[in-house]
């Protein structure tokens, strides 16, 4: 039985086409990696706010007496939070339903995750940077706020509690507080 030379040429052509196809796919994948690396680079937004993590509790916006939920003059609420291994401060937050709430948070030591269950609030807290985001809680209820970014051996115990209460009750609680300390908390 003799080998037909034309079948050898055919096999060689098929192998060459497959090699070209594989090479084209490899070039396409490398091109996609380069494109996404250059055009979709992960960079902080242009309006980045920074803080000095080593002075968080001593001066500035994130001193302990300034943390928690505070009503603003326009009727909105601002919540300031500091994440540190292995807790959020404050541990319990009270916010009103139906009112715009601005969260301003940072980390004191390592990267932490900020997630409020049952909502679309999900962010990373990085030392030295202030994360700001806004939301409105439509209904009253309780939410857990776990750290979803591994931050060390005590990570699984790092969580806080968010209590959404009626707007009138929130404003009533805020009105009862001394003018200097207008932070509404779970302990009242």
Secondary structure per residue as TSV (DSSP state, phi and psi in degrees):
chain	resnum	aa	ss	phi	psi
A	1	X	-	360.0	121.7
A	2	X	-	-95.9	146.6
A	3	X	-	-86.3	129.6
A	4	X	-	-77.2	120.7
A	5	X	H	-62.2	-27.5
A	6	X	H	-69.3	-31.9
A	7	X	H	-69.1	-32.9
A	8	X	H	-65.2	-41.8
A	9	X	H	-64.6	-39.4
A	10	X	H	-63.8	-46.7
A	11	X	H	-61.4	-39.8
A	12	X	H	-64.3	-41.1
A	13	X	H	-64.3	-43.2
A	14	X	H	-63.6	-44.4
A	15	X	H	-61.5	-40.7
A	16	X	H	-63.8	-43.0
A	17	X	H	-63.1	-42.4
A	18	X	H	-64.7	-40.3
A	19	X	H	-62.8	-41.6
A	20	X	H	-65.0	-41.0
A	21	X	H	-62.2	-46.8
A	22	X	H	-62.2	-43.2
A	23	X	H	-62.7	-41.7
A	24	X	H	-63.3	-41.9
A	25	X	H	-64.2	-42.2
A	26	X	H	-62.4	-43.4
A	27	X	H	-63.7	-41.3
A	28	X	H	-61.2	-45.5
A	29	X	H	-63.9	-43.0
A	30	X	H	-63.1	-41.4
A	31	X	H	-61.3	-40.3
A	32	X	H	-64.7	-40.9
A	33	X	H	-62.9	-44.5
A	34	X	H	-63.6	-45.3
A	35	X	H	-60.5	-51.0
A	36	X	H	-65.8	-33.5
A	37	X	H	-65.5	-35.5
A	38	X	H	-86.5	-38.0
A	39	X	H	-99.8	-22.1
A	40	X	S	-116.3	34.5
A	41	X	-	-60.7	139.5
A	42	X	-	-80.9	105.1
A	43	X	-	-131.8	149.6
A	44	X	-	-63.4	150.9
A	45	X	-	-61.5	162.0
A	46	X	T	-68.2	-23.9
A	47	X	T	-100.1	54.1
A	48	X	-	-77.3	132.4
A	49	X	E	-101.2	137.0
A	50	X	E	-119.9	155.1
A	51	X	-	-138.1	162.4
A	52	X	-	-94.9	110.4
A	53	X	G	-57.4	-31.9
A	54	X	G	-72.7	-13.5
A	55	X	G	-117.9	17.7
A	56	X	T	-56.0	-47.2
A	57	X	T	-82.9	-4.0
A	58	X	T	-101.9	-42.3
A	59	X	S	-149.7	162.5
A	60	X	S	93.3	-168.3
A	61	X	T	-64.7	-29.4
A	62	X	T	-101.9	28.1
A	63	X	S	-69.3	155.1
A	64	X	G	-58.3	-37.0
A	65	X	G	-70.2	-10.9
A	66	X	G	-104.6	2.7
A	67	X	-	-87.6	150.8
A	68	X	E	112.0	-162.7
A	69	X	E	-94.3	127.3
A	70	X	E	-132.9	127.4
A	71	X	E	-70.5	141.9
A	72	X	-	-102.9	166.3
A	73	X	T	-61.6	-30.9
A	74	X	T	-83.3	3.5
A	75	X	S	94.9	-10.5
A	76	X	-	-81.2	177.1
A	77	X	E	-128.5	137.8
A	78	X	E	-113.6	131.3
A	79	X	E	-115.9	124.3
A	80	X	E	-110.7	133.0
A	81	X	E	-137.4	143.3
A	82	X	E	-121.4	129.9
A	83	X	E	-103.0	136.0
A	84	X	E	-149.9	157.6
A	85	X	T	-63.0	120.7
A	86	X	T	-125.7	62.0
A	87	X	E	-157.9	160.9
A	88	X	E	-103.6	143.9
A	89	X	E	-123.1	121.0
A	90	X	S	-75.3	160.6
A	91	X	S	-77.7	-24.2
A	92	X	E	-133.4	130.2
A	93	X	E	-114.8	142.2
A	94	X	E	-118.5	127.3
A	95	X	E	-133.9	152.5
A	96	X	E	-87.1	151.2
A	97	X	T	-81.5	144.8
A	98	X	T	75.7	14.5
A	99	X	S	-125.5	137.7
A	100	X	E	-61.6	129.1
A	101	X	E	-119.5	128.1
A	102	X	E	-106.2	121.2
A	103	X	E	-95.8	130.0
A	104	X	E	-124.6	116.9
A	105	X	E	-138.5	155.2
A	106	X	E	-150.4	171.6
A	107	X	E	-115.7	145.2
A	108	X	S	-91.9	-20.4
A	109	X	S	-137.0	-59.5
A	110	X	S	-129.9	177.0
A	111	X	-	-69.9	131.8
A	112	X	E	-125.5	159.1
A	113	X	E	-101.4	149.1
A	114	X	E	-130.0	111.9
A	115	X	E	-140.0	133.5
A	116	X	-	-113.4	116.4
A	117	X	T	-61.4	145.3
A	118	X	T	78.2	7.4
A	119	X	S	-133.0	179.4
A	120	X	S	-98.6	18.1
A	121	X	-	-83.0	117.7
A	122	X	E	-157.5	116.4
A	123	X	E	-149.6	165.1
A	124	X	E	-106.6	138.3
A	125	X	E	-108.3	120.0
A	126	X	-	-113.4	138.8
A	127	X	B	-58.2	132.7
A	128	X	T	92.8	-10.0
A	129	X	E	-123.4	146.0
A	130	X	E	-101.3	123.9
A	131	X	E	-95.7	126.5
A	132	X	E	-123.8	130.6
A	133	X	E	-152.4	154.4
A	134	X	E	-120.6	147.8
A	135	X	E	-157.0	169.9
A	136	X	E	-132.4	123.3
A	137	X	-	-83.4	119.2
A	138	X	-	-78.2	-33.1
A	139	X	S	-127.4	158.4
A	140	X	-	-75.5	159.1
A	141	X	E	155.3	180.0
A	142	X	E	-112.6	140.9
A	143	X	E	-133.5	145.2
A	144	X	E	-89.3	150.7
A	145	X	E	-128.9	82.0
A	146	X	E	-83.7	157.0
A	147	X	-	-82.1	122.2
A	148	X	-	-106.2	13.8
A	149	X	S	-120.0	121.7
A	150	X	-	-57.3	123.8
A	151	X	-	-125.2	8.7
A	152	X	S	137.6	-171.5
A	153	X	T	-67.3	-22.6
A	154	X	T	-97.8	12.2
A	155	X	G	-54.1	-41.4
A	156	X	G	-64.2	-17.2
A	157	X	G	-99.5	5.3
A	158	X	-	-92.2	106.2
A	159	X	E	-157.4	164.8
A	160	X	E	-137.4	179.0
A	161	X	E	-124.4	133.8
A	162	X	E	-116.5	120.3
A	163	X	E	-110.2	117.8
A	164	X	E	-97.6	118.7
A	165	X	E	-117.0	172.0
A	166	X	-	-62.4	144.5
A	167	X	H	-58.0	-44.9
A	168	X	H	-62.2	-41.9
A	169	X	H	-64.3	-40.0
A	170	X	H	-62.4	-48.2
A	171	X	H	-66.3	-33.5
A	172	X	H	-64.8	-44.6
A	173	X	H	-61.5	-42.4
A	174	X	H	-64.7	-37.7
A	175	X	H	-67.1	-29.0
A	176	X	H	-77.3	-14.4
A	177	X	S	-79.6	152.4
A	178	X	-	-60.6	147.6
A	179	X	T	-56.8	-34.5
A	180	X	T	-71.5	-28.9
A	181	X	-	-122.4	75.2
A	182	X	-	-93.4	50.4
A	183	X	-	-106.6	116.1
A	184	X	B	-83.8	131.3
A	185	X	-	-132.4	173.6
A	186	X	S	-71.4	-21.0
A	187	X	-	-100.3	86.0
A	188	X	-	-145.8	360.0
